[in-house]
Amino acid sequence: MGDTGMDADVVIAGAGPTGLMLACELRLAGADVVVVERLAGRTGESRAGGIHSRTLEVLDQRGVLDRFLAEGQLQPVGHFSGLYVDFDESESRHPYPLMILQSAIERLLEEWATELGVRIRWSAPVNGVRQDADGVTVGLDTQEAASATLRARYLVGCDGGRSTVRKLAGIGFPGTEPTMTALVGDVELPDLPEEYVWVRRRPAGDYSAIAFEPGWYRVITSEYDRVPGRDEPVTFEQLRESLIRVAGTDFGMREPRWISRFTDAARQADRYRAGRVLLAGDAAHIHFPAGGQGLNMGVQDAVNLGWKLAAVVRGQAPESLLDSYHAERHPVGERVLHNTRAQSALVRPGAQTDALREVFGSLMVIDDVNRQLRHMLNALDIRYPADGDHPLEGRRVPDADLDTADGPAFVHELLHAARPVLLDLGGSAEVAAAVKGWADRVDLVEARSADDLWTVPAVGGIPAPAALLIRPDGHVAWAAEAGRAPHLAALRTALTTWCGPAQRG
């Protein structure tokens, strides 16, 4: 629990994948969390339908990936605006996207959050936010009373593209207006002659039909230059008629589970933090859902923010650590908005786009081009700002094979507790001594690398390092080259920056 009079250390608005992942991260670090959700319960909607490599790695870092693999199906190819992208098994232990419905992702995350002691309040929309020097007061509309409040150290808005928290915090949301509309729903298609249809373009638009479960298809239709009102109802008949206009038939469409709409509007919060209020997931960025990047980016927002916020509320790190969240994740959001705008343009109907796709497709057979697009989608190449020049610094740590005193292990296994890890691969007494002042919050692990070379996406093979400081989110804060004396002053600076001041005495 936080300060006296606090109901929680952190209140999270929104019980979607981002909010739930953030809640789990905070609980792993010992923070007290309440999640408030405006809905009365799960709706069964599954707007997203996949998890990319970096998010699979994140779940593996926490030891819960098997739960998701058991309910999904690995897909050996991906696509950029409907043009196929190949994946490279050397870049990750989990190179392929996992097809899994958002409803299953949310259920599994909620089960994990419950195990960790996260409190979730349903039917509790946020209606007020008031900050002061000590905390934030969150107003709620609840069934129990006309209004209620929660008091916390921080509030994180994970409440979607129309985020109430963002609006109440006065955070701008600039971007581009929609130019098209897409309808999406899970239905039966008894007359579809194929198992999968990926972005099939037609003169009136394009459509996809993806089998996530036996007998059920995710149908998506896109039509251009008509944008309905934001609150215009969405019906099964609209989806059926749209599919007929685009594909020429409805393939016997029947038994809808749910129907929704999206556009190619692209917006990003101009700041991810306003004092004691922060944003993550769709509350911080919305975009055309090309390549299935939105849910993944939200989960990765949560993993970047969670350990930092927990360190601040525990008093181990200064509040300024939270500024690194915007500095690191805002550029990632910008890149995704940029590539999804490109994908939206690349799928439009018309002879000009036909020619562009043909040229673009011919370039994609070039390894460097395919690699660039693959990295845009799977986020394995992200590098946060780093002080040092070692190629690992700022990047996610490869899941290399290790030999430890307890037997073989993988690097990502060392991150199950969501704590920083100083991995000593060279047996340096100086490195072990340097971390003693942070022994209460950093795990020292001595091991040997089973391989001489580590594969780093966007870099290639590099010599296994002698030592490295790994942040709880799996990114490298400091690294030392094998065969050279470690820069201990730089290590202590990195420890102070990311883990707070050393203990005295």
C-alpha positions in Angstrom: 0.0 0.0 0.0 1.1 3.5 -0.6 1.0 6.6 1.7 -1.6 6.9 4.5 -4.9 7.7 3.0 -4.2 6.1 -0.3 -6.5 3.4 -1.7 -3.7 2.1 -3.9 -0.3 3.0 -5.2 -1.6 3.1 -8.8 -5.0 3.2 -10.3 -5.3 1.9 -13.9 -8.3 2.9 -16.0 -9.1 0.2 -18.5 -9.1 -3.6 -18.1 -7.9 -4.4 -21.7 -4.6 -6.1 -22.6 -2.5 -2.9 -21.8 -4.1 -2.2 -18.5 -4.0 -5.8 -17.3 -0.4 -6.2 -18.4 0.6 -3.0 -16.6 -1.3 -4.2 -13.5 0.7 -7.5 -13.5 4.0 -5.7 -13.9 3.3 -3.4 -11.0 2.2 -6.3 -8.8 5.3 -8.3 -9.6 7.3 -5.3 -8.4 5.3 -5.1 -5.2 3.0 -2.1 -5.9 -0.7 -2.1 -4.9 -3.0 -1.7 -7.9 -6.6 -1.1 -8.6 -8.0 -1.5 -12.2 -11.2 0.4 -12.9 -13.2 -0.5 -16.0 -16.3 1.3 -17.4 -17.8 -1.9 -18.8 -19.8 -4.3 -16.7 -17.8 -7.3 -17.9 -16.2 -8.8 -20.9 -18.0 -8.2 -24.2 -16.5 -11.1 -26.2 -15.2 -8.7 -28.8 -11.8 -9.5 -30.2 -10.6 -6.6 -32.3 -7.0 -7.8 -32.2 -6.1 -11.4 -33.2 -2.3 -11.9 -32.8 0.8 -11.5 -30.8 4.2 -10.7 -32.5 7.7 -11.9 -31.6 8.6 -9.2 -29.1 5.4 -9.5 -27.2 5.9 -13.3 -27.1 9.3 -12.7 -25.7 7.9 -10.3 -23.1 5.5 -13.0 -21.9 8.3 -15.5 -21.9 10.4 -13.1 -19.8 7.6 -13.4 -17.1 7.2 -17.1 -17.4 3.6 -17.1 -18.6 4.0 -17.6 -22.4 2.9 -21.3 -22.3 -0.6 -20.2 -21.3 -0.9 -18.2 -24.6 0.8 -20.8 -26.8 -1.7 -23.4 -25.6 -4.6 -21.4 -27.0 -3.2 -19.9 -30.2 -1.7 -21.1 -33.4 1.7 -20.0 -34.7 1.6 -18.4 -38.2 4.9 -18.8 -40.1 4.3 -15.7 -42.3 3.1 -12.2 -41.8 2.2 -9.4 -44.1 2.7 -5.7 -44.8 -0.5 -4.3 -46.3 -1.3 -7.8 -47.6 2.1 -8.5 -49.1 3.8 -11.4 -47.4 6.8 -10.9 -45.1 9.0 -13.8 -44.1 10.4 -14.2 -40.5 13.9 -15.3 -39.5 14.3 -18.0 -36.9 17.8 -16.8 -35.9 16.4 -13.5 -34.6 14.3 -14.8 -31.8 13.3 -18.0 -29.9 9.8 -17.0 -30.9 10.1 -15.7 -34.5 6.5 -16.3 -35.7 3.3 -14.4 -34.8 0.8 -16.3 -32.6 -2.8 -16.1 -33.9 -4.9 -15.8 -30.8 -8.1 -13.8 -30.2 -8.0 -10.7 -28.0 -10.8 -12.2 -25.9 -8.5 -15.1 -25.0 -5.6 -12.8 -24.4 -7.7 -10.7 -22.0 -8.9 -13.8 -20.2 -5.4 -15.2 -19.7 -4.1 -11.8 -18.5 -7.0 -11.4 -16.1 -6.4 -14.8 -14.6 -2.7 -14.0 -14.1 -3.6 -10.6 -12.6 -6.0 -12.3 -10.2 -3.3 -14.7 -9.1 -1.0 -11.7 -8.4 -3.6 -9.9 -6.3 -4.8 -7.2 -8.7 -8.1 -5.7 -7.8 -10.5 -5.1 -10.7 -13.7 -2.9 -10.4 -16.2 -3.2 -13.2 -18.9 -0.7 -14.1 -16.7 2.1 -12.7 -16.0 4.7 -15.4 -13.7 7.5 -14.6 -15.4 10.9 -14.4 -12.9 13.1 -12.7 -9.1 13.5 -12.1 -7.6 15.9 -9.6 -3.8 16.0 -9.0 -1.9 17.5 -6.1 1.6 17.3 -4.7 1.0 13.9 -3.0 -1.2 12.0 -5.3 -4.2 11.9 -7.6 -7.9 11.7 -6.8 -9.9 9.7 -9.3 -13.6 10.2 -9.5 -15.8 7.3 -10.6 -19.4 6.7 -11.6 -20.4 3.5 -9.8 -23.6 1.5 -9.2 -23.1 1.6 -5.5 -23.3 5.4 -5.4 -23.8 8.4 -7.6 -20.1 9.0 -7.4 -17.1 7.7 -5.6 -13.4 8.4 -5.5 -10.1 6.5 -5.3 -6.9 8.1 -4.0 -3.6 6.9 -5.4 0.0 8.0 -6.1 -0.5 7.7 -9.8 -3.2 7.2 -12.4 -2.5 5.4 -15.8 -5.1 5.8 -18.6 -5.3 2.5 -20.5 -8.9 3.3 -21.5 -8.7 3.3 -25.3 -8.7 5.7 -28.2 -11.5 7.8 -26.7 -9.7 7.9 -23.3 -11.5 9.9 -20.6 -8.3 10.0 -18.6 -6.4 11.7 -21.5 -9.1 14.3 -21.9 -9.4 15.0 -18.2 -5.6 15.4 -18.0 -5.6 17.9 -20.8 -3.3 15.9 -23.0 -3.5 16.7 -26.7 -4.2 14.0 -29.3 -3.1 15.3 -32.7 -3.0 13.3 -35.9 -4.7 12.6 -39.2 -8.4 12.3 -39.9 -9.9 9.1 -41.3 -10.3 8.5 -45.1 -12.0 5.1 -45.1 -14.1 2.8 -43.0 -13.7 -0.8 -42.2 -16.3 -3.2 -40.8 -15.2 -6.3 -38.8 -17.0 -9.2 -37.2 -16.7 -12.8 -36.3 -19.2 -14.9 -38.3 -19.8 -18.2 -40.0 -19.0 -18.4 -43.7 -20.2 -21.8 -44.9 -19.7 -20.9 -48.6 -16.1 -19.5 -48.4 -14.0 -21.8 -50.7 -10.8 -21.0 -48.9 -9.5 -21.2 -45.3 -7.8 -17.8 -45.4 -8.2 -14.6 -47.4 -5.6 -12.0 -46.8 -6.4 -8.5 -47.9 -8.0 -9.3 -51.3 -8.3 -6.1 -53.2 -11.3 -5.4 -55.4 -12.5 -2.3 -57.3 -14.9 -1.3 -54.5 -12.4 -2.0 -51.6 -10.8 -5.0 -50.0 -11.7 -7.8 -47.7 -10.2 -10.5 -45.5 -11.6 -13.7 -44.0 -9.4 -15.3 -41.4 -10.2 -18.6 -39.6 -9.3 -18.2 -35.9 -11.5 -21.1 -34.7 -13.1 -24.0 -36.6 -16.1 -22.8 -38.4 -15.6 -19.1 -37.4 -14.1 -16.4 -39.5 -12.8 -12.9 -38.8 -14.3 -10.9 -41.7 -13.0 -7.5 -42.5 -14.2 -5.2 -45.3 -12.7 -1.9 -46.2 -14.3 0.8 -48.3 -12.8 4.1 -49.1 -13.7 7.8 -49.2 -16.7 7.4 -47.0 -16.4 8.0 -43.3 -19.5 7.4 -41.1 -20.2 9.3 -37.9 -18.4 8.1 -34.9 -21.5 7.0 -33.1 -23.4 5.6 -36.1 -24.7 2.1 -35.2 -22.9 -1.0 -36.7 -25.1 -3.9 -37.7 -24.7 -7.4 -39.1 -26.6 -6.3 -42.2 -24.1 -3.5 -42.8 -21.2 -6.0 -42.8 -23.1 -8.4 -45.1 -23.9 -5.7 -47.6 -20.4 -4.4 -47.5 -19.0 -7.8 -48.2 -21.4 -8.2 -51.1 -20.2 -4.8 -52.5 -16.6 -5.6 -52.2 -16.4 -9.4 -52.9 -19.6 -9.8 -54.9 -21.1 -12.4 -52.4 -21.6 -12.8 -48.7 -20.4 -16.4 -48.7 -23.5 -17.4 -46.8 -22.6 -15.2 -43.8 -24.5 -16.0 -40.7 -24.5 -16.2 -36.9 -22.5 -13.1 -36.0 -20.8 -13.1 -32.6 -20.0 -9.4 -32.7 -19.7 -6.5 -35.2 -17.6 -3.4 -35.0 -16.0 -0.6 -37.1 -12.6 1.1 -37.4 -10.9 3.6 -39.7 -7.5 4.8 -40.7 -7.4 7.7 -38.3 -4.0 8.0 -36.8 -3.4 10.0 -33.6 -0.8 10.1 -30.9 -0.8 11.8 -27.5 1.6 14.8 -27.5 2.9 13.7 -24.1 2.6 10.3 -22.4 2.8 11.9 -18.9 1.1 14.9 -17.3 2.4 15.0 -13.7 0.9 12.0 -11.9 -1.2 10.9 -14.9 0.3 8.7 -17.6 -1.1 7.1 -20.8 -0.5 3.7 -22.4 -1.9 1.6 -25.2 -4.7 3.1 -27.4 -5.1 6.0 -25.0 -1.7 7.1 -26.2 -1.9 6.1 -29.8 -4.5 5.0 -32.4 -3.8 3.9 -36.0 -5.0 1.7 -38.9 -4.6 -1.8 -37.5 -2.4 -3.0 -40.4 -0.1 -5.8 -39.3 -1.7 -6.2 -35.9 0.7 -3.9 -34.2 -1.7 -2.0 -31.8 -2.2 -4.6 -29.0 1.5 -5.5 -29.1 2.6 -1.9 -28.8 0.2 -1.4 -25.9 1.6 -4.5 -24.0 5.1 -3.3 -24.6 4.2 0.2 -23.3 3.0 -1.5 -20.2 6.3 -3.4 -19.7 8.3 -0.3 -20.3 6.3 1.7 -17.8 5.5 -0.9 -15.1 8.9 -1.4 -13.5 9.7 2.3 -13.6 6.5 3.3 -11.9 6.9 0.6 -9.3 10.4 1.8 -8.5 9.2 5.4 -8.0 6.2 4.4 -5.8 8.5 2.2 -3.7 10.9 5.2 -3.2 13.8 3.4 -4.8 14.1 5.7 -7.8 13.4 9.4 -8.4 10.3 10.6 -10.1 12.4 11.8 -13.1 12.7 8.1 -14.1 9.1 8.4 -15.4 10.2 10.9 -18.0 12.1 8.1 -19.8 8.8 6.4 -20.5 7.7 9.2 -23.0 11.3 9.5 -24.3 11.5 5.8 -25.2 7.9 4.9 -26.2 6.7 8.0 -28.0 9.2 7.5 -30.9 8.0 3.8 -31.1 4.4 5.0 -31.5 5.5 7.5 -34.1 7.1 4.8 -36.2 4.0 2.5 -36.0 1.7 5.4 -37.0 4.1 6.1 -39.9 4.1 2.5 -41.2 0.4 2.0 -40.8 -0.3 5.2 -42.8 1.9 3.7 -45.5 0.0 0.4 -45.4 -3.3 2.2 -45.6 -2.2 4.0 -48.7 -0.8 0.8 -50.2 -4.1 -1.1 -50.1 -6.4 1.5 -51.7 -8.2 0.5 -54.9 -7.1 1.9 -58.2 -4.6 1.4 -61.1 -2.0 3.7 -59.5 -2.0 1.6 -56.3 -2.0 -1.6 -58.4 1.3 -0.4 -60.0 2.7 0.8 -56.6 2.0 -2.6 -55.0 3.6 -4.4 -58.0 6.8 -2.4 -57.6 6.7 -2.6 -53.8 6.2 -6.4 -54.0 9.2 -6.8 -56.3 11.4 -5.0 -53.8 10.2 -7.2 -50.9 12.1 -10.2 -52.3 15.3 -8.3 -51.4 16.5 -9.6 -48.0 17.3 -6.1 -46.6 13.8 -4.8 -47.5 12.1 -7.8 -46.1 14.1 -7.5 -42.9 13.2 -3.8 -42.5 9.5 -4.5 -42.9 9.7 -7.5 -40.6 11.3 -5.4 -37.9 8.6 -2.7 -38.3 6.0 -5.4 -37.5 7.7 -7.5 -34.8 9.5 -4.7 -32.9 12.7 -6.8 -32.3 14.9 -4.0 -33.6 13.8 -1.2 -31.2 16.7 0.6 -29.6 16.1 3.1 -26.8 18.5 6.0 -26.3 21.8 4.7 -24.8 24.8 6.4 -23.3 27.3 3.8 -24.4 28.4 2.5 -27.8 28.1 -1.2 -27.2 25.7 -2.6 -29.9 23.5 -4.2 -27.2 22.9 -1.1 -25.2 19.4 0.2 -25.5 18.3 -3.0 -27.4 16.3 -5.9 -26.1 18.6 -8.7 -24.8 18.8 -11.8 -27.0 17.5 -14.9 -25.4 20.9 -16.6 -25.5 21.7 -20.0 -24.1 23.6 -19.9 -20.8 25.6 -22.4 -18.6 24.9 -21.7 -15.0 25.9 -23.4 -11.7 22.4 -24.8 -11.7 22.5 -26.1 -15.2 21.5 -24.8 -18.7 19.3 -21.7 -18.8 18.0 -19.0 -21.1 18.6 -15.3 -20.6 14.9 -14.5 -20.6 14.3 -16.9 -17.7 16.3 -14.6 -15.5 13.6 -11.9 -15.8 10.7 -13.9 -14.4 10.7 -11.8 -11.2 10.6 -8.5 -13.2 13.8 -7.3 -11.5 17.0 -5.8 -13.0 19.7 -8.4 -13.7 23.4 -7.9 -13.8 24.6 -10.9 -15.9 28.3 -11.6 -15.4 29.5 -13.8 -18.2 33.2 -13.2 -17.6 33.6 -14.0 -13.9 34.7 -10.5 -13.0 35.1 -9.8 -9.3 35.0 -6.1 -10.1 31.6 -6.3 -11.7 30.2 -8.3 -8.8 31.6 -5.7 -6.3 30.2 -2.8 -8.3 26.6 -4.0 -7.8 26.7 -4.5 -4.1 25.1 -1.1 -3.3 22.1 -2.2 -5.4 21.8 -5.8 -4.0 18.3 -5.1 -2.6 16.9 -4.5 -6.1 19.3 -6.0 -8.7 19.9 -9.8 -9.2 23.5 -10.7 -9.8 23.8 -13.8 -12.0 27.1 -15.5 -12.9 27.1 -17.7 -15.9 28.8 -18.5 -19.2 27.5 -18.0 -22.7 27.0 -21.3 -24.5 27.7 -19.4 -27.8 30.5 -17.2 -28.9 28.2 -15.1 -31.1 24.8 -13.6 -30.3 22.4 -12.6 -33.0 21.0 -9.1 -32.7 18.2 -8.0 -35.1 19.2 -5.0 -37.3 22.9 -5.6 -36.3 23.8 -9.2 -37.0 26.1 -11.5 -35.1 28.2 -9.9 -32.3 30.6 -11.4 -29.8 29.0 -12.6 -26.6 29.5 -9.8 -24.0 31.5 -10.2 -20.8 28.7 -8.6 -18.7 25.5 -6.7 -19.1 22.9 -4.9 -17.0 19.4 -6.0 -18.1 16.4 -3.8 -17.2 13.2 -5.6 -16.1 11.7 -5.0 -19.5 14.5 -6.9 -21.2 16.4 -4.0 -22.6 20.2 -3.7 -22.0 21.2 -0.7 -19.9 25.0 -1.4 -19.9 27.3 -3.9 -21.6 31.0 -4.8 -21.5 32.9 -6.4 -24.3 34.7 -9.6 -23.8 38.5 -9.3 -23.5 38.4 -5.7 -22.3 38.3 -4.3 -18.8 34.7 -3.4 -17.9 33.8 0.3 -17.7 32.8 0.2 -14.0 32.0 3.9 -13.7 29.6 3.6 -16.6 28.0 0.6 -14.9 27.5 2.5 -11.7 26.0 5.4 -13.7 23.6 3.0 -15.4 22.6 1.4 -12.1 21.9 4.8 -10.6 20.0 6.0 -13.6 17.7 2.9 -13.9 17.7 1.5 -10.4 18.0 4.6 -8.2 20.8 5.6 -5.8 22.8 2.9 -4.1 22.2 1.9 -0.5 24.3 3.6 2.0 26.6 1.6 4.3 
